[in-house]
Amino acid sequence: MRAVDKVVNTAEIPATAAANPAGTAAVDPAGTACVNVDWMLERWHAMARIRLAEEAIAALVETGEAGGPCHLCIGQEAIASGVCAALEAPDTVWGGHRSHGHYLARGGSLEALFAEILNRSTGCARGRGGSMHLIAQTVGILGTVPIVAATIPLAVGAAFAAQMTGTGAVAVAFFGDGALEEGSVHEALNLAGLYRLPVLFVCENNLYASHMHWSERRAADHLDRAGVFHGVPGERVDGNDVEAVYRAARAAAARARAGGGPALLECRTFRWRGHVGASFDLDVGVQRRGELAEWLPRDPLARLEKRLAVRGIQDFDGRRADVTAQVARALAAARGAPAPLASRALDFVTLAETATMGASCER
């Protein structure tokens, strides 16, 4: 067995009950990380909420109602949903340019997300950040930043603070495969490994950095081993299987909480839309290669629906209609909200003001 395999060996790691604000995970009393129908339905709802919100945002982009770049995670929902199900209330989440799903999976408000994208004062960043600058402090979303890999060192800093203060919190850094080509990431991995910090590095490997396939950027397909040199074990996970993601994240988080140090999860997936915007066919003006047809049958929502159907759950049309109505209500409320006032442009500059920015943006 490789050393990197041990991070997801749940038989060796004590179970820790998940209690994330976005929906509690149903863990069996024996602590073997088994899931039940209620848990599966919660994860289906979390992924459907992300999927339908992202499709609504895609429509806003296509009509021009949403200004600025929007990076959609359609097809990747199982990663955010599975990882966030494994987290506890004090844990923090850090994201990048494609973080609508992380924000929603952790419990961020739909209305505040739409309002932020539409530049309304009720947005999670008060209409000042747009799609790529999301915050919801009360549910542990402490910031998303479009600069590639920028929040990974911040997650390590949060883990360092948790270790020093003894809070028992775990920090999670979500990032794409291209981020592992940034030098600061390896500095962060090294620091995390050196001090055995409670941080989980989640690489959402959708095979492309913008329009460039991994094979055009790397000599070997081994992102799961990116942290080994720094003492950070890793594991490759099926990123379109919410149960597999949850089990791996839950084991890694329990290990980190128990003082075992950081871990890296490479979650293999594929985004259905282009790098930025709503197009199925283009990545920043470059024609896509056609892999989407291979990945559509691996739809994480459809896969979970099949498992639920075996357990007697069939009414997905009704459930999807309920989520669609929730999304529509949130979007309507966001559209009706006022734009930020120019006279308040200098608000949230001081630390005291910034501390309240995302204080009410949980769902």
TIMI-133502 format. One record per atom (N, C-alpha, C): residue in one letter; x, z, y. Coordinates in steps of 0.05 Angstrom, whole numbers, padded with zeros to 5 digits, always signed. Layout:
# residues N
aXZY;...
This chain:
# residues 363
m+00017+00000-00024;m+00000+00000+00000;m+00017+00000+00025;r+00011-00018+00043;r+00026-00018+00069;r+00019+00007+00085;a+00037+00015+00102;a+00032+00039+00119;a+00008+00034+00137;v+00005+00009+00146;v-00017+00003+00165;v-00044+00005+00151;d-00045+00004+00125;d-00071+00006+00112;d-00083+00034+00113;k-00066+00054+00115;k-00075+00081+00113;k-00093+00090+00135;v-00093+00075+00158;v-00109+00084+00180;v-00139+00083+00175;v-00148+00066+00156;v-00177+00065+00151;v-00183+00075+00123;n-00166+00091+00111;n-00172+00103+00085;n-00189+00128+00090;t-00216+00125+00090;t-00233+00147+00098;t-00232+00170+00078;a-00223+00165+00054;a-00221+00187+00035;a-00200+00208+00042;e-00181+00200+00059;e-00159+00217+00067;e-00163+00231+00094;i-00185+00223+00108;i-00189+00232+00135;i-00215+00247+00137;p-00214+00272+00147;p-00239+00287+00150;p-00259+00272+00168;a-00284+00273+00161;a-00304+00260+00177;a-00310+00276+00202;t-00316+00261+00224;t-00325+00274+00248;t-00352+00261+00256;a-00372+00277+00260;a-00398+00266+00267;a-00397+00251+00293;a-00408+00227+00294;a-00408+00211+00318;a-00432+00219+00335;a-00428+00221+00361;a-00450+00229+00379;a-00448+00215+00405;n-00448+00188+00404;n-00444+00173+00428;n-00471+00172+00444;p-00470+00171+00470;p-00494+00171+00486;p-00512+00147+00481;a-00500+00125+00471;a-00516+00101+00467;a-00532+00101+00441;g-00530+00122+00425;g-00544+00124+00400;g-00528+00138+00380;t-00539+00158+00367;t-00523+00173+00348;t-00519+00158+00322;a-00496+00162+00310;a-00490+00149+00284;a-00500+00167+00262;a-00513+00155+00242;a-00523+00171+00219;a-00501+00173+00198;v-00488+00196+00196;v-00466+00200+00178;v-00475+00218+00156;d-00469+00212+00131;d-00478+00229+00109;d-00464+00256+00109;p-00476+00277+00099;p-00465+00304+00101;p-00438+00307+00087;a-00433+00291+00067;a-00408+00293+00052;a-00385+00282+00068;g-00391+00268+00089;g-00370+00257+00106;g-00356+00233+00095;t-00370+00217+00080;t-00357+00193+00068;t-00362+00168+00085;a-00372+00172+00109;a-00376+00150+00128;a-00397+00130+00118;c-00416+00139+00101;c-00437+00121+00093;c-00457+00118+00115;v-00471+00096+00115;v-00492+00092+00136;v-00519+00088+00122;n-00540+00094+00137;n-00567+00091+00125;n-00583+00071+00142;v-00608+00068+00135;v-00625+00048+00148;v-00629+00055+00178;d-00632+00080+00184;d-00635+00088+00213;d-00611+00080+00229;w-00587+00085+00217;w-00562+00077+00231;w-00561+00047+00235;m-00568+00032+00214;m-00567+00003+00215;m-00586-00008+00236;l-00610+00004+00238;l-00629-00004+00258;l-00618+00002+00287;e-00605+00025+00290;e-00594+00031+00316;e-00573+00011+00324;r-00556+00003+00304;r-00535-00016+00310;r-00547-00044+00315;w-00568-00051+00300;w-00582-00076+00305;w-00592-00077+00334;h-00605-00055+00342;h-00616-00054+00369;h-00594-00055+00390;a-00572-00042+00385;a-00549-00043+00404;a-00538-00071+00407;m-00535-00085+00384;m-00525-00112+00385;m-00545-00132+00397;a-00571-00128+00391;a-00592-00145+00403;a-00593-00141+00433;r-00590-00117+00442;r-00590-00111+00471;r-00567-00126+00484;i-00544-00125+00472;i-00521-00140+00484;i-00526-00170+00483;r-00535-00180+00460;r-00539-00209+00457;r-00559-00220+00477;l-00582-00206+00479;l-00603-00217+00497;l-00596-00213+00526;a-00581-00192+00533;a-00572-00188+00560;a-00552-00210+00567;e-00534-00216+00549;e-00514-00237+00554;e-00527-00265+00557;e-00548-00270+00541;e-00562-00295+00544;e-00576-00297+00571;a-00586-00274+00580;a-00599-00274+00606;a-00578-00279+00628;i-00554-00267+00625;i-00533-00272+00644;i-00524-00301+00643;a-00522-00313+00619;a-00515-00341+00617;a-00534-00358+00633;a-00560-00352+00632;a-00580-00367+00647;a-00576-00363+00677;l-00569-00339+00686;l-00563-00335+00714;l-00539-00351+00723;v-00519-00353+00706;v-00496-00369+00712;v-00503-00399+00714;e-00518-00408+00695;e-00525-00437+00694;e-00542-00446+00718;t-00559-00428+00728;t-00575-00434+00751;t-00561-00429+00778;g-00539-00416+00777;g-00524-00409+00801;g-00533-00384+00815;e-00552-00370+00802;e-00562-00345+00814;e-00540-00323+00814;a-00524-00323+00793;a-00502-00305+00791;a-00476-00319+00801;g-00465-00308+00822;g-00440-00319+00832;g-00416-00306+00820;g-00393-00319+00821;g-00369-00308+00810;g-00367-00313+00780;p-00344-00310+00769;p-00340-00315+00740;p-00353-00294+00723;c-00365-00303+00701;c-00377-00285+00681;c-00366-00292+00653;h-00355-00273+00639;h-00344-00277+00613;h-00362-00264+00592;l-00374-00280+00575;l-00394-00270+00557;l-00383-00264+00529;c-00395-00244+00516;c-00386-00235+00490;c-00405-00243+00468;i-00422-00263+00472;i-00441-00271+00451;i-00425-00279+00426;g-00433-00267+00403;g-00419-00272+00378;g-00400-00249+00371;q-00393-00233+00391;q-00373-00211+00386;q-00386-00183+00387;e-00413-00182+00386;e-00427-00157+00391;e-00420-00135+00371;a-00413-00142+00347;a-00408-00121+00327;a-00385-00103+00334;i-00366-00113+00348;i-00342-00097+00354;i-00349-00074+00374;a-00361-00081+00396;a-00369-00060+00415;a-00388-00040+00402;s-00408-00051+00388;s-00428-00034+00376;s-00416-00016+00355;g-00399-00026+00338;g-00388-00010+00316;g-00368+00011+00326;v-00351+00003+00345;v-00332+00022+00356;v-00346+00045+00371;c-00365+00037+00388;c-00378+00058+00405;c-00395+00077+00388;a-00404+00067+00365;a-00419+00085+00347;a-00402+00107+00336;a-00376+00102+00335;a-00357+00122+00324;a-00347+00142+00344;l-00355+00139+00369;l-00344+00156+00391;l-00362+00181+00396;e-00350+00200+00409;e-00364+00224+00416;e-00367+00226+00447;a-00383+00244+00456;a-00390+00246+00484;a-00366+00247+00503;p-00345+00262+00497;p-00322+00264+00516;p-00304+00239+00517;d-00307+00221+00497;d-00289+00199+00495;d-00292+00179+00518;t-00270+00165+00524;t-00270+00146+00546;t-00265+00118+00536;v-00277+00099+00550;v-00275+00070+00543;v-00264+00055+00566;w-00245+00037+00560;w-00231+00021+00581;w-00233-00009+00572;g-00240-00026+00591;g-00244-00054+00583;g-00231-00073+00602;g-00238-00099+00598;g-00225-00120+00613;g-00246-00139+00625;h-00240-00165+00625;h-00258-00184+00638;h-00283-00190+00621;r-00282-00185+00595;r-00305-00191+00577;r-00317-00165+00567;s-00328-00149+00585;s-00335-00121+00577;s-00364-00114+00581;h-00382-00134+00585;h-00411-00127+00586;h-00419-00113+00561;g-00410-00122+00538;g-00418-00110+00513;g-00408-00082+00510;h-00383-00076+00518;h-00372-00049+00517;h-00389-00030+00534;y-00396-00039+00558;y-00411-00023+00577;y-00439-00016+00565;l-00452-00036+00553;l-00479-00032+00542;l-00478-00015+00516;a-00458-00021+00499;a-00456-00006+00474;a-00451+00023+00478;r-00437+00030+00499;r-00431+00058+00505;r-00454+00072+00519;g-00474+00057+00528;g-00497+00070+00541;g-00501+00063+00570;g-00487+00043+00580;g-00491+00035+00608;g-00518+00023+00612;s-00528+00025+00637;s-00555+00016+00645;s-00556-00014+00646;l-00577-00026+00633;l-00582-00054+00636;l-00587-00062+00665;e-00604-00047+00678;e-00611-00054+00705;e-00586-00053+00723;a-00569-00033+00720;a-00545-00031+00736;a-00525-00053+00730;l-00524-00062+00705;l-00507-00085+00699;l-00517-00110+00712;f-00543-00116+00710;f-00554-00140+00723;f-00550-00138+00753;a-00555-00115+00764;a-00553-00112+00793;a-00524-00116+00802;e-00505-00107+00787;e-00477-00112+00794;e-00470-00141+00794;i-00479-00155+00773;i-00474-00184+00771;i-00487-00199+00793;l-00511-00190+00803;l-00525-00203+00824;l-00518-00192+00852;n-00497-00175+00853;n-00487-00165+00878;n-00508-00149+00893;r-00520-00130+00879;r-00540-00112+00891;r-00529-00084+00894;s-00539-00069+00913;s-00529-00042+00918;s-00534-00022+00896;t-00553-00029+00878;t-00560-00012+00856;t-00542-00018+00831;g-00523-00035+00834;g-00505-00042+00812;g-00487-00018+00805;c-00476-00020+00781;c-00460+00003+00771;c-00435+00008+00789;a-00426-00013+00803;a-00404-00009+00822;a-00415-00014+00850;r-00441-00009+00854;r-00454-00012+00879;r-00453-00041+00891;g-00451-00060+00873;g-00451-00088+00881;g-00424-00097+00893;r-00403-00082+00888;r-00377-00088+00900;r-00358-00101+00880;g-00365-00101+00855;g-00345-00110+00835;g-00353-00135+00820;g-00379-00139+00815;g-00387-00161+00799;g-00383-00158+00770;s-00384-00179+00755;s-00384-00180+00726;s-00361-00165+00713;m-00338-00166+00726;m-00313-00157+00713;m-00304-00129+00722;h-00319-00116+00739;h-00312-00089+00749;h-00336-00071+00744;l-00337-00059+00720;l-00360-00043+00712;l-00351-00014+00709;i-00369+00004+00715;i-00363+00033+00713;i-00388+00048+00707;a-00387+00068+00690;a-00409+00086+00684;a-00397+00112+00675;q-00389+00129+00693;q-00373+00152+00687;q-00387+00172+00669;t-00413+00175+00672;t-00427+00195+00656;t-00428+00188+00626;v-00423+00163+00619;v-00421+00156+00591;v-00393+00147+00583;g-00374+00153+00600;g-00346+00149+00592;g-00335+00122+00598;i-00349+00105+00612;i-00338+00079+00620;i-00324+00083+00646;l-00297+00086+00645;l-00282+00093+00669;l-00270+00069+00683;g-00276+00045+00673;g-00268+00022+00689;g-00262-00002+00671;t-00270-00026+00681;t-00262-00051+00669;t-00248-00067+00691;v-00228-00082+00684;v-00211-00096+00704;v-00205-00124+00693;p-00207-00145+00709;p-00201-00172+00699;p-00172-00178+00694;i-00154-00163+00705;i-00125-00168+00700;i-00120-00163+00671;v-00109-00183+00657;v-00105-00181+00628;v-00087-00157+00622;a-00097-00140+00604;a-00082-00116+00594;a-00080-00093+00614;a-00092-00096+00638;a-00088-00076+00659;a-00098-00048+00651;t-00120-00046+00636;t-00131-00020+00630;t-00119-00007+00605;i-00102-00021+00591;i-00090-00009+00567;i-00072+00014+00574;p-00054+00012+00593;p-00038+00036+00601;p-00056+00058+00612;l-00079+00051+00625;l-00097+00072+00635;l-00110+00087+00612;a-00116+00073+00591;a-00127+00087+00567;a-00107+00106+00555;v-00082+00097+00555;v-00060+00115+00545;v-00058+00139+00563;g-00060+00135+00589;g-00059+00158+00608;g-00082+00177+00603;a-00106+00166+00598;a-00129+00183+00592;a-00125+00199+00566;a-00113+00186+00546;a-00107+00200+00521;a-00086+00222+00526;f-00066+00217+00542;f-00046+00237+00549;f-00059+00261+00563;a-00077+00255+00581;a-00091+00277+00595;a-00108+00293+00575;a-00121+00280+00557;a-00138+00294+00537;a-00120+00311+00519;q-00097+00301+00512;q-00079+00317+00495;q-00069+00342+00510;m-00062+00338+00536;m-00051+00360+00552;m-00072+00382+00557;t-00097+00373+00561;t-00118+00393+00567;t-00133+00402+00543;g-00128+00390+00520;g-00141+00400+00495;g-00170+00394+00493;t-00180+00373+00506;t-00208+00367+00505;t-00218+00356+00479;g-00199+00345+00463;g-00207+00332+00438;g-00218+00304+00441;a-00216+00294+00465;a-00227+00267+00470;a-00207+00245+00461;v-00219+00223+00454;v-00204+00199+00446;v-00209+00177+00467;a-00188+00163+00474;a-00191+00140+00493;a-00190+00114+00477;v-00207+00095+00485;v-00208+00069+00471;v-00202+00047+00491;a-00183+00030+00484;a-00176+00007+00500;a-00186-00018+00486;f-00205-00032+00497;f-00213-00058+00487;f-00198-00080+00501;f-00188-00100+00486;f-00173-00122+00498;f-00174-00146+00479;g-00168-00170+00490;g-00167-00194+00474;g-00139-00198+00462;d-00137-00218+00445;d-00112-00224+00432;d-00090-00232+00451;g-00097-00244+00473;g-00077-00253+00493;g-00063-00229+00506;a-00076-00206+00507;a-00065-00182+00520;a-00039-00173+00506;l-00038-00178+00480;l-00014-00169+00465;l+00011-00184+00472;e+00008-00204+00489;e+00031-00219+00499;e+00041-00209+00526;e+00029-00187+00535;e+00038-00174+00560;e+00057-00151+00554;g+00078-00149+00569;g+00098-00128+00565;g+00088-00100+00568;s+00070-00096+00587;s+00060-00069+00591;s+00046-00058+00567;v+00034-00075+00551;v+00020-00066+00527;v+00040-00053+00507;h+00063-00064+00504;h+00083-00053+00486;h+00095-00027+00497;e+00097-00025+00523;e+00105+00000+00535;e+00084+00022+00529;a+00059+00014+00531;a+00037+00033+00526;a+00036+00041+00497;l+00039+00021+00479;l+00040+00027+00450;l+00063+00046+00444;n+00086+00042+00455;n+00109+00059+00450;n+00104+00087+00459;l+00093+00090+00483;l+00087+00117+00493;l+00067+00131+00476;a+00046+00116+00468;a+00025+00128+00451;a+00036+00137+00424;g+00054+00120+00413;g+00065+00127+00387;g+00085+00150+00389;l+00100+00151+00411;l+00120+00172+00415;l+00108+00199+00416;y+00085+00201+00432;y+00072+00227+00436;y+00048+00231+00418;r+00043+00213+00399;r+00021+00215+00381;r-00005+00220+00396;l-00010+00202+00415;l-00033+00206+00433;l-00059+00197+00419;p-00082+00210+00426;p-00107+00203+00415;p-00120+00178+00428;v-00109+00156+00421;v-00119+00130+00433;v-00123+00110+00412;l-00144+00094+00414;l-00150+00073+00396;l-00148+00046+00410;f-00130+00029+00401;f-00126+00003+00413;f-00143-00017+00396;v-00163-00029+00409;v-00181-00047+00395;v-00177-00076+00406;c-00164-00092+00389;c-00159-00120+00396;c-00182-00137+00386;e-00197-00148+00404;e-00219-00166+00397;e-00207-00194+00395;n-00197-00201+00372;n-00183-00226+00368;n-00203-00249+00363;n-00211-00263+00384;n-00229-00286+00381;n-00213-00312+00379;l-00187-00310+00373;l-00169-00332+00366;l-00159-00347+00390;y-00171-00343+00413;y-00163-00358+00437;y-00156-00340+00460;a-00135-00347+00475;a-00130-00335+00501;a-00137-00357+00521;s-00159-00354+00534;s-00171-00375+00550;s-00176-00399+00532;h-00161-00421+00535;h-00165-00445+00518;h-00144-00449+00497;m-00125-00431+00495;m-00102-00434+00477;m-00106-00419+00451;h-00105-00433+00429;h-00107-00420+00402;h-00083-00403+00397;w-00086-00383+00380;w-00064-00365+00374;w-00039-00380+00364;s-00044-00401+00348;s-00022-00416+00336;s-00005-00430+00357;e-00016-00434+00381;e+00000-00447+00402;e+00016-00426+00418;r+00012-00400+00412;r+00024-00379+00428;r+00041-00360+00412;r+00037-00360+00385;r+00051-00341+00369;r+00062-00354+00344;a+00085-00344+00334;a+00098-00356+00311;a+00085-00347+00285;a+00071-00325+00285;a+00059-00315+00260;a+00032-00301+00266;d+00015-00301+00246;d-00012-00289+00249;d-00011-00260+00239;h-00001-00242+00257;h+00003-00214+00248;h-00003-00195+00271;l-00024-00199+00285;l-00030-00181+00308;l-00036-00153+00298;d-00046-00150+00274;d-00051-00123+00264;d-00026-00106+00262;r-00003-00119+00262;r+00023-00104+00259;r+00037-00101+00286;a+00023-00108+00308;a+00036-00108+00334;a+00046-00080+00342;g+00034-00059+00332;g+00042-00032+00340;g+00061-00019+00321;v+00067-00031+00298;v+00083-00018+00277;v+00110-00010+00288;f+00123-00028+00303;f+00150-00022+00313;f+00149+00002+00331;h+00126+00008+00343;h+00123+00031+00361;h+00111+00055+00347;g+00108+00054+00322;g+00097+00077+00307;g+00067+00078+00308;v+00054+00056+00314;v+00025+00055+00315;v+00014+00039+00292;p+00002+00051+00272;p-00008+00036+00249;p-00031+00018+00257;g-00035-00003+00242;g-00056-00022+00248;g-00072-00031+00224;e-00094-00044+00229;e-00111-00055+00208;e-00126-00079+00218;r-00129-00099+00201;r-00146-00122+00208;r-00174-00117+00196;v-00194-00122+00213;v-00222-00116+00206;v-00239-00140+00212;d-00259-00144+00195;d-00279-00165+00200;d-00295-00157+00225;g-00289-00170+00248;g-00302-00162+00273;g-00331-00171+00275;n-00341-00186+00256;n-00369-00194+00256;n-00386-00177+00236;d-00374-00156+00226;d-00388-00138+00207;d-00388-00110+00221;v-00411-00103+00231;v-00413-00078+00247;v-00406-00053+00230;e-00414-00054+00205;e-00407-00031+00187;e-00377-00029+00183;a-00364-00051+00178;a-00335-00051+00174;a-00320-00041+00199;v-00329-00050+00222;v-00317-00041+00247;v-00322-00011+00251;y-00346-00002+00246;y-00352+00027+00249;y-00335+00044+00231;r-00333+00036+00206;r-00317+00053+00187;r-00288+00054+00195;a-00277+00032+00204;a-00249+00032+00212;a-00245+00048+00237;a-00263+00045+00257;a-00261+00059+00282;a-00265+00089+00278;r-00284+00096+00261;r-00290+00124+00257;r-00267+00138+00243;a-00255+00125+00224;a-00231+00137+00211;a-00208+00140+00230;a-00203+00119+00246;a-00181+00120+00265;a-00185+00141+00286;a-00211+00144+00296;a-00217+00164+00316;a-00214+00192+00305;a-00223+00196+00280;a-00220+00222+00267;a-00190+00229+00264;r-00175+00210+00256;r-00146+00214+00253;r-00133+00222+00279;a-00140+00207+00301;a-00129+00213+00327;a-00138+00241+00337;r-00163+00248+00332;r-00173+00274+00341;r-00160+00297+00326;a-00151+00292+00302;a-00138+00312+00286;a-00108+00314+00291;g-00098+00299+00311;g-00070+00300+00318;g-00052+00279+00304;g-00065+00260+00290;g-00050+00240+00275;g-00039+00217+00291;g-00047+00216+00317;g-00036+00195+00334;g-00054+00170+00336;p-00043+00150+00350;p-00059+00126+00356;p-00061+00107+00332;a-00079+00087+00336;a-00082+00066+00316;a-00090+00040+00330;l-00085+00018+00318;l-00093-00008+00328;l-00111-00022+00308;l-00133-00031+00318;l-00152-00047+00301;l-00152-00075+00311;e-00146-00094+00294;e-00149-00123+00301;e-00175-00132+00289;c-00195-00136+00306;c-00222-00144+00298;c-00225-00174+00301;r-00226-00189+00279;r-00228-00218+00279;r-00256-00226+00285;t-00259-00244+00304;t-00286-00253+00313;t-00283-00280+00326;f-00305-00289+00339;f-00305-00315+00354;f-00326-00314+00375;r-00319-00321+00399;r-00340-00321+00420;r-00354-00348+00420;w-00380-00347+00422;w-00396-00371+00420;w-00395-00388+00445;r-00392-00376+00468;r-00390-00391+00493;r-00361-00394+00501;g-00356-00411+00522;g-00329-00416+00531;g-00316-00391+00542;h-00291-00394+00549;h-00276-00371+00560;h-00290-00358+00583;v-00300-00374+00601;v-00315-00364+00625;v-00339-00382+00629;g-00361-00370+00636;g-00385-00386+00640;g-00402-00389+00615;a-00423-00406+00616;a-00443-00407+00595;a-00439-00430+00576;s-00420-00447+00580;s-00417-00471+00564;s-00410-00465+00535;f-00422-00480+00516;f-00415-00478+00488;f-00391-00496+00482;d-00385-00516+00499;d-00367-00538+00493;d-00340-00536+00507;l-00338-00521+00529;l-00314-00522+00545;l-00301-00495+00549;d-00275-00495+00548;d-00259-00471+00556;d-00243-00479+00581;v-00251-00468+00604;v-00239-00474+00629;v-00233-00504+00632;g-00253-00521+00626;g-00250-00549+00630;g-00238-00564+00606;v-00229-00550+00586;v-00217-00562+00562;v-00237-00563+00539;q-00240-00586+00526;q-00259-00589+00504;q-00252-00570+00482;r-00271-00555+00472;r-00266-00537+00449;r-00263-00553+00423;r-00251-00541+00403;r-00244-00555+00379;r-00266-00557+00358;g-00288-00544+00362;g-00309-00547+00343;g-00312-00526+00322;e-00296-00504+00325;e-00298-00482+00305;e-00324-00467+00305;l-00340-00470+00327;l-00364-00454+00330;l-00383-00458+00305;a-00384-00483+00295;a-00402-00488+00272;a-00394-00472+00248;e-00368-00465+00246;e-00359-00449+00223;e-00366-00420+00227;w-00368-00411+00252;w-00373-00383+00258;w-00402-00375+00261;l-00419-00394+00267;l-00448-00388+00271;l-00460-00374+00246;p-00453-00383+00222;p-00464-00369+00198;p-00455-00340+00195;r-00434-00333+00210;r-00424-00306+00209;r-00435-00288+00231;d-00457-00297+00243;d-00470-00283+00265;d-00473-00253+00257;p-00462-00235+00273;p-00464-00206+00265;p-00492-00195+00264;l-00509-00205+00281;l-00537-00196+00281;l-00551-00206+00255;a-00547-00231+00249;a-00560-00242+00225;a-00550-00229+00199;r-00524-00222+00199;r-00513-00209+00175;r-00526-00181+00171;l-00530-00167+00193;l-00542-00140+00191;l-00571-00143+00184;e-00585-00164+00194;e-00613-00168+00187;e-00616-00172+00157;k-00598-00187+00145;k-00600-00192+00116;k-00597-00165+00101;r-00579-00148+00109;r-00576-00122+00096;r-00601-00105+00099;l-00612-00106+00123;l-00636-00091+00128;l-00660-00102+00112;a-00661-00128+00109;a-00683-00140+00094;a-00683-00131+00065;v-00659-00128+00054;v-00657-00118+00027;v-00668-00090+00024;r-00668-00075+00047;r-00678-00048+00047;r-00706-00046+00057;g-00720-00069+00059;g-00748-00070+00065;g-00755-00073+00095;i-00735-00077+00112;i-00740-00081+00141;i-00742-00110+00146;q-00766-00119+00157;q-00770-00148+00160;q-00779-00156+00188;d-00788-00137+00204;d-00802-00144+00230;d-00783-00148+00253;f-00764-00167+00250;f-00744-00171+00270;f-00755-00186+00294;d-00775-00203+00290;d-00787-00217+00313;d-00799-00197+00333;g-00813-00178+00322;g-00825-00158+00340;g-00804-00141+00354;r-00784-00133+00339;r-00763-00117+00351;r-00748-00133+00372;r-00743-00158+00366;r-00729-00175+00386;r-00747-00179+00411;a-00773-00181+00407;a-00791-00184+00430;a-00790-00158+00448;d-00788-00135+00435;d-00786-00110+00450;d-00761-00109+00467;v-00738-00118+00455;v-00713-00118+00470;v-00714-00138+00492;t-00726-00162+00487;t-00729-00182+00507;t-00744-00172+00531;a-00766-00157+00526;a-00782-00146+00548;a-00766-00126+00563;q-00750-00110+00550;q-00733-00090+00563;q-00713-00104+00582;v-00701-00126+00572;v-00682-00141+00588;v-00696-00153+00612;a-00720-00164+00608;a-00735-00177+00630;a-00742-00157+00651;r-00750-00133+00643;r-00757-00112+00663;r-00732-00104+00679;a-00710-00101+00665;a-00685-00093+00679;a-00676-00114+00699;l-00678-00139+00690;l-00670-00161+00708;l-00688-00164+00732;a-00714-00160+00728;a-00733-00161+00750;a-00727-00139+00770;a-00721-00115+00761;a-00715-00093+00779;a-00689-00099+00794;a-00669-00110+00780;a-00644-00117+00794;a-00648-00138+00815;r-00664-00158+00809;r-00669-00179+00829;r-00683-00168+00854;g-00699-00147+00850;g-00714-00136+00873;g-00698-00116+00889;a-00674-00109+00880;a-00658-00089+00894;a-00644-00101+00918;p-00637-00085+00938;p-00624-00095+00963;p-00595-00101+00958;a-00585-00118+00975;a-00556-00124+00975;a-00541-00101+00989;p-00515-00098+00984;p-00500-00077+00998;p-00500-00083+01028;l-00500-00061+01044;l-00499-00064+01073;l-00470-00068+01082;a-00466-00087+01100;a-00439-00092+01111;a-00429-00067+01126;s-00447-00052+01137;s-00439-00028+01152;s-00428-00006+01133;r-00431-00009+01107;r-00421+00011+01088;r-00398+00000+01072;a-00385-00021+01082;a-00363-00033+01068;a-00340-00015+01062;l-00336+00005+01078;l-00314+00024+01074;l-00321+00049+01058;d-00346+00049+01048;d-00354+00071+01030;d-00338+00069+01004;f-00336+00092+00990;f-00322+00093+00964;f-00292+00087+00966;v-00281+00093+00989;v-00252+00090+00992;v-00237+00115+00984;t-00248+00138+00991;t-00235+00163+00984;t-00241+00171+00955;l-00225+00189+00944;l-00228+00198+00917;l-00255+00212+00913;a-00263+00228+00933;a-00289+00243+00930;a-00312+00223+00929;e-00312+00202+00945;e-00333+00183+00944;e-00333+00167+00918;t-00310+00159+00909;t-00307+00143+00885;t-00318+00158+00861;a-00315+00184+00861;a-00324+00200+00838;a-00353+00198+00833;t-00369+00189+00852;t-00398+00187+00849;t-00407+00158+00845;m-00389+00139+00845;m-00397+00111+00844;m-00414+00104+00820;g-00404+00111+00796;g-00419+00103+00772;g-00432+00126+00759;a-00439+00146+00775;a-00449+00171+00763;a-00477+00169+00751;s-00493+00149+00759;s-00520+00147+00750;s-00526+00121+00736;c-00505+00110+00723;c-00509+00083+00711;c-00511+00083+00681;e-00520+00106+00670;e-00526+00105+00641;e-00554+00095+00637;r-00560+00086+00613;r-00587+00074+00608;r-00608+00096+00607;
